[in-house]
Amino acid sequence: MIEDPDRWAPAYAEAGAGSVTFHVEAAQAPIRLARALRSAGARAGMALKPATAIEPYADMLVELDMVLLMTVEPGFGGQSFLEVVVPKIARTRELLGPDSDVWLQVDGGIDDSTVEIAAAAGANVFVAGSSVYGAADPIVAINNIRAAAIAAGG
């Protein structure tokens, strides 16, 4: 997360980043920012903190390539998955529609048990940090998370 993404985020796309995600809470003009990212050749992603509702942004979903729902408070790794976000995952999937090309990503507390919950609610892209990097065998951890996500429909 950066301060003033309206100013700084497009430079990442211009430098060649394939995907740039900004926290909507930090953006002054999220539609303009999403369009600038896409114009620079990057996928435009919008992240929301756990307490930020998706509904105020429903009309701008067509401007995005990814919606990232934080399932922990941003700041540090190793936090526990916040199940309070699960209904927001489902509402976001409903707003996007089942066949949408927009990725619905979740980040925070993702492991082989929480990925099932998130996938069942409609997420289809998952960020796993501590559960992979803190595992005795990261490859096994990744394979277990992947299998659980697929089994749950993610």
Sequence and secondary structure as in RCSB ss.txt:
>XXXX:A:sequence
MIEDPDRWAPAYAEAGAGSVTFHVEAAQAPIRLARALRSAGARAGMALKPATAIEPYADMLVELDMVLLMTVEPG
FGGQSFLEVVVPKIARTRELLGPDSDVWLQVDGGIDDSTVEIAAAAGANVFVAGSSVYGAADPIVAINNIRAAAI
AAGG
>XXXX:A:secstr
  S HHHHHHHHHHTT SEEEEEGGG S HHHHHHHHHHTT EEEEEE TTS SGGGGGGGGG SEEEEESS TT
 SS    GGGHHHHHHHHHHH TT SSEEEEESS STTHHHHHHHHT  EEE SHHHHTSSSHHHHHHHHHHHHH
HTT 
